[in-house]
Amino acid sequence: MAVHPEVAAYRAARAAAGTPPLYAQTLSEARAADLAAIRAGSGAVEPVTEVRDERIPGPAGELPLRVYRPTGSGPLPTLLYFFGGGWTLGSIDTADGICRRLANAVPCQVITVGYRLAPEHPFPAAVHDCHAATSWIARHADELGVDPTRLAVGGDSAGGNLAAAVTVLSRTDGPPLAAQLLVYPNTDQSGEPAGDDDPALFNRRSVAWYRTHYLADPAQAKDPLASPLLADDLSGLPPALVITAELDPLCAEGQRYAERLRDAGVSTRLEHYPGMIHGFFAMPGTFTDGRRAQESAAAFLRERFGLPAGPGGADEPAEPDAATGPGSGDG
């Protein structure tokens, strides 16, 4: 298991600075530190034609939305993006860089949702917020300039978990979804976390810390809305792109979820990034593979939305059900 040189440099810098792991901080400290780290690693802020904040009704009060709209008039294909942070950290601001870049790169409208966080609001509050927002946006497509026939969901880490759970709910309760973008998603909270205890990186203690905040009862880990990998039936879900990182404790469960989707007949592409760590997708200013993964996500969404290929001709990935990774095959 070779560490990417950019990861080695990042880890060394954190170790030299004595940066404490998030799980060793108070919640307020960890929430501030998480946002600061993502902003530091996300690179330049991309301008978008329009960015505005909205509020919509949710299951337990209003939910904030942020809408990123690229150049274009009329209803646009739309990605509803759920931020990461272990259901405990994160906010609309956490996903700002990702949403801006995907809005421009696809191009499509991107909307992110300020769902309720644990431990103040444990499972399944975040799932119900995200599904409620997805349903509301589909019902009010005209107000938001959404093409309801081209509505996708996505997210990174806990956001990927929420996106997967929303697709399961939407299969029976609606709305119909065109695609799901799952970036190093949590898919199985029932077992022991994988990986080591390296305090300079996201590790198995990080995974356990988030779980204890999100799941008020450990038995909830068996619920498919908390652990989509444990769902009895994954058929009929929207086409998926699943992105994993080799040094991520969540790597194996993300790969297993991609395999389960394929086995259920869902068109699924798995992209595995050797030597990369959890969080790299949100930090393209630090990791070259973060930029590559975002470009690949944009290409996948372009294809699912029926948009022209990006600059330079044919997009990669060319086949949404292929299992490839940069230099890694199936991983």
C-alpha positions in Angstrom: 0.0 0.0 0.0 2.0 3.0 -1.3 1.3 6.4 0.0 0.9 9.1 -2.6 3.7 11.7 -2.3 1.1 14.5 -1.9 -0.5 12.5 1.0 2.9 12.0 2.6 3.6 15.7 2.5 0.2 16.6 3.9 0.6 14.1 6.7 4.0 15.4 7.6 2.8 19.0 7.7 -0.1 18.1 10.0 2.2 16.1 12.3 4.8 18.9 12.4 2.1 21.4 13.3 0.8 19.2 16.0 -2.7 19.4 14.6 -5.0 17.5 17.0 -7.5 15.0 15.5 -11.1 16.2 15.4 -12.1 13.5 17.8 -9.8 15.0 20.5 -11.6 18.4 20.3 -14.9 19.7 21.6 -17.7 19.7 19.1 -17.5 23.4 18.6 -13.7 23.3 18.1 -14.0 20.3 15.7 -16.7 22.0 13.6 -14.6 25.1 13.2 -11.4 23.1 12.5 -13.1 20.9 9.9 -14.4 23.9 7.9 -11.0 25.7 8.2 -9.1 22.6 6.9 -11.5 22.1 4.0 -11.2 25.8 3.0 -7.4 25.6 3.3 -7.3 22.6 1.0 -10.0 23.5 -1.5 -8.0 25.9 -3.7 -9.2 29.1 -5.3 -12.9 29.9 -5.0 -14.6 29.6 -8.4 -17.1 32.3 -9.4 -20.5 31.0 -10.3 -23.1 33.0 -12.3 -25.6 33.0 -9.4 -25.3 31.9 -5.8 -28.3 32.4 -3.5 -29.6 31.2 -0.2 -33.1 29.9 0.3 -35.2 28.3 3.1 -37.7 25.6 2.7 -40.0 23.6 5.1 -38.5 20.5 6.6 -39.7 17.7 8.9 -38.8 19.8 12.1 -38.7 23.4 10.9 -37.1 25.3 8.1 -34.1 23.9 6.2 -31.5 26.2 4.5 -30.6 25.7 0.9 -27.8 27.2 -1.2 -28.4 27.3 -4.9 -25.5 27.5 -7.4 -26.7 28.3 -10.9 -24.3 28.4 -13.9 -25.0 30.4 -17.1 -28.2 29.2 -18.8 -31.9 30.0 -18.8 -34.9 27.8 -18.1 -35.0 24.6 -16.2 -31.5 23.1 -15.7 -30.4 19.6 -14.7 -29.7 19.7 -11.0 -27.5 17.9 -8.5 -28.7 17.9 -4.9 -25.4 17.7 -2.9 -25.2 16.6 0.8 -22.0 17.8 2.6 -19.8 15.4 4.6 -18.7 15.7 8.2 -19.8 12.4 9.9 -23.4 13.7 10.4 -21.8 15.7 13.2 -19.6 18.4 11.6 -20.1 20.2 8.3 -22.5 22.8 6.9 -23.5 24.3 3.6 -20.2 26.2 3.7 -18.3 22.9 3.9 -19.4 21.9 0.4 -19.1 25.4 -1.2 -16.0 24.6 -3.2 -17.3 21.3 -4.5 -20.7 22.8 -5.4 -19.1 25.7 -7.3 -16.7 23.5 -9.3 -19.4 21.0 -10.2 -21.9 23.7 -11.2 -19.3 25.1 -13.7 -17.8 21.8 -14.8 -20.9 19.8 -15.7 -22.5 22.5 -16.1 -25.6 22.0 -14.0 -27.5 23.7 -11.1 -26.2 22.4 -7.7 -28.2 22.7 -4.5 -26.9 21.9 -1.1 -29.0 21.3 2.0 -28.3 22.3 5.6 -29.6 19.2 7.2 -29.7 18.8 11.0 -26.6 17.5 12.8 -25.9 15.0 15.5 -25.6 14.6 18.4 -28.3 17.3 18.8 -30.4 15.6 16.2 -29.3 11.9 15.9 -30.3 9.4 13.2 -32.6 9.4 11.3 -33.0 13.2 11.4 -30.5 13.9 8.7 -31.9 11.2 6.4 -35.4 12.6 6.7 -34.2 16.2 6.1 -32.3 15.2 3.0 -35.2 13.2 1.5 -37.7 15.9 2.4 -35.5 18.5 0.7 -35.2 16.3 -2.4 -39.0 15.8 -2.6 -39.7 19.5 -2.0 -37.3 20.5 -4.8 -38.9 18.1 -7.2 -42.3 19.4 -6.4 -41.2 23.0 -6.7 -39.1 22.5 -9.7 -40.5 25.5 -11.6 -39.7 27.9 -8.7 -36.0 26.8 -8.6 -35.5 26.3 -12.3 -35.0 22.6 -11.9 -35.5 20.0 -14.7 -37.3 17.3 -12.6 -36.4 14.7 -15.2 -32.7 15.3 -14.6 -32.4 15.4 -10.8 -29.5 13.7 -9.2 -28.2 13.3 -5.6 -24.7 13.1 -4.3 -22.4 13.7 -1.4 -19.0 12.9 0.2 -18.5 10.7 3.3 -21.6 11.1 5.5 -23.1 13.0 2.6 -22.5 10.0 0.4 -24.3 7.8 3.0 -27.2 10.3 3.0 -27.4 10.3 -0.8 -27.5 6.5 -0.9 -30.2 6.5 1.8 -32.2 9.1 -0.2 -32.2 6.9 -3.3 -33.6 4.0 -1.2 -36.4 6.2 0.1 -37.0 7.7 -3.3 -37.4 4.3 -5.0 -40.8 3.9 -3.3 -41.7 7.4 -2.2 -40.3 9.5 -5.1 -39.0 11.6 -6.6 -37.4 9.7 -9.5 -33.7 10.3 -9.7 -31.3 10.3 -12.6 -28.1 9.5 -10.8 -26.2 9.1 -7.5 -22.7 10.3 -6.9 -21.2 8.6 -3.8 -17.8 9.8 -2.8 -16.1 7.6 -0.2 -19.5 6.9 1.4 -20.2 5.3 4.8 -22.3 2.2 3.8 -22.0 -0.2 6.8 -22.0 1.0 10.4 -22.5 -2.4 11.9 -19.0 -3.7 12.1 -15.7 -2.6 13.6 -14.1 0.3 11.8 -11.2 -0.6 9.5 -7.7 0.9 9.2 -5.2 2.2 11.8 -5.1 4.9 14.4 -2.8 7.4 12.7 -3.8 10.6 14.4 -2.6 12.8 11.5 -5.3 11.3 9.2 -8.9 10.3 9.2 -8.7 6.9 10.9 -10.8 4.2 12.5 -11.1 6.2 15.8 -12.6 9.0 13.6 -15.2 6.6 12.2 -16.1 5.4 15.7 -16.4 8.9 17.1 -18.8 10.0 14.4 -20.9 6.8 14.8 -21.3 7.4 18.6 -22.7 10.9 17.9 -25.0 9.9 15.0 -26.5 6.6 16.3 -28.3 7.1 19.7 -28.7 3.3 19.8 -25.9 1.0 18.4 -28.7 -1.3 17.1 -29.6 1.4 14.6 -26.5 0.4 12.7 -28.5 -2.4 11.2 -31.1 0.0 9.7 -30.6 0.2 5.9 -31.0 4.0 6.1 -28.0 4.1 8.4 -26.1 1.3 6.6 -27.3 1.1 2.9 -25.0 -1.9 2.3 -27.4 -3.9 4.6 -30.5 -3.3 2.5 -32.1 -6.5 1.3 -32.7 -5.2 -2.2 -30.8 -2.5 -4.1 -32.5 -3.0 -7.4 -34.2 -0.1 -9.2 -31.8 2.5 -7.8 -30.4 5.2 -10.1 -27.0 4.8 -11.9 -24.1 5.4 -9.6 -20.5 6.6 -9.5 -18.8 5.4 -6.4 -15.4 6.9 -5.6 -13.0 5.3 -3.1 -9.5 6.1 -1.7 -7.0 3.3 -0.8 -6.0 4.7 2.6 -9.5 5.5 3.7 -11.0 3.3 6.5 -14.3 3.5 4.5 -12.7 2.1 1.3 -13.8 -1.5 1.5 -17.4 -0.7 2.4 -17.6 1.7 -0.5 -16.3 -0.9 -2.9 -18.7 -3.5 -1.5 -21.6 -1.2 -2.0 -20.6 -0.7 -5.7 -20.5 -4.5 -6.1 -23.9 -4.9 -4.4 -25.4 -2.2 -6.8 -23.9 -4.0 -9.8 -25.2 -7.3 -8.6 -28.7 -5.8 -8.3 -28.5 -4.6 -11.9 -27.8 -1.0 -11.2 -25.4 0.6 -13.7 -22.4 1.4 -11.5 -18.9 2.8 -12.0 -16.3 2.3 -9.3 -13.3 4.6 -9.3 -10.5 3.8 -6.9 -7.7 6.2 -6.1 -4.5 4.5 -5.0 -2.5 6.1 -2.2 -5.2 8.6 -1.5 -6.9 9.4 1.8 -10.4 10.2 3.0 -11.2 13.8 2.3 -9.2 14.2 -0.9 -12.2 14.9 -3.1 -12.9 18.1 -1.1 -9.3 19.3 -1.2 -8.3 19.7 -4.9 -6.0 22.6 -3.9 -3.9 20.0 -2.0 -4.4 16.8 -4.0 -4.1 16.5 -7.7 -6.3 13.4 -7.6 -9.0 15.6 -5.9 -9.2 17.6 -9.1 -9.2 14.5 -11.2 -12.0 13.0 -9.2 -14.1 16.1 -9.4 -13.6 16.2 -13.2 -14.6 12.5 -13.4 -17.7 13.3 -11.3 -18.6 16.1 -13.7 -18.2 13.8 -16.7 -20.4 11.2 -15.1 -23.1 13.7 -14.4 -22.9 15.2 -17.9 -23.5 11.7 -19.3 -26.4 11.0 -17.0 -28.0 14.4 -17.7 -27.5 14.0 -21.5 -25.2 17.0 -21.9 -22.5 17.4 -24.5 -19.0 16.1 -23.7 -16.6 18.5 -22.0 -13.9 20.5 -23.7 -11.5 18.4 -25.8 -14.0 15.8 -27.0 -15.1 12.6 -25.3 -15.5 12.5 -21.6 -14.0 10.1 -19.1 -15.7 8.0 -17.8 -17.0 6.9 -21.1 -19.0 3.9 -19.8 -21.0 4.5 -16.5 -21.1 0.8 -15.7 -17.3 0.3 -16.2 -15.2 -0.4 -13.1 -12.0 1.5 -13.5 -9.7 3.6 -11.4 -6.7 5.7 -12.2 -4.1 3.1 -12.6 -6.0 0.6 -10.5 -8.5 -1.4 -12.4 -11.2 -2.5 -10.1 -9.0 -1.8 -7.1 
